[in-house]
Amino acid sequence: MSIKALYRTAGLVLIIESLLLFVPVFILGAAINWPTSLGEPASIMLPLLIKKAEPVRIGYLIYLLYSLLFWVVALLTARVVSNGETNPVWLQVATGFGIASTVTRCLGIIRWLVPMPALAQVYADPAISAQTREAIAVVYKTLNDYAGSVGEVLGVSLFTVLWLTIISIYLLRSRTLPRWLGIFGIVAALFLATQLIELFGVDLGAFISVSVTMLQLWFLAAGVTLLRHKNVQV
């Protein structure tokens, strides 16, 4: 792939990634008050998953697509910031963190497409006993806590922070891309890193949306910068 094609492709993918997240936010937000509802108990969420089954499925499938596209973002961004350097070790490490982020995000999302709807069907069965319903609530909480930690804490926060930090350091070293993009990336990484505080039982509430928005703005800024770069305008 030529430099011009690489910059154009990476720019378009980054812009698509920056905007795509707002689709599931809109669909799931309207259907189940997502992401605020992620911490709701089984007695609220499982009936809601049945009542809003179709928008939940569509919303999470698009969120899954967004997460898979992050893999492409990680690969293309590493190629761009390598600036012609052959197989730089730290960019290979960054790409590895990008892939790890993609995998863990997908594992977290899958819980809302397969096991949670199945639990909701059993939970809503009027023939089951109160003890069975309580057991399902325990399974729901355990699965939600575990998969949520894998998807949100590891995928959305830790691995993305590590990827973005390395990419931003390379941007600061780059002579072809604006240094402010690297500074912006480090600031966005710091915002995302605050989500790790939740591992210690601290509820960040709406601040999580702010930190994720910072990353989306960085995607958008990086995409526009690449499309406007001299290598594309030749």
Disulfide bonds with the S-S distance in Angstrom:
none
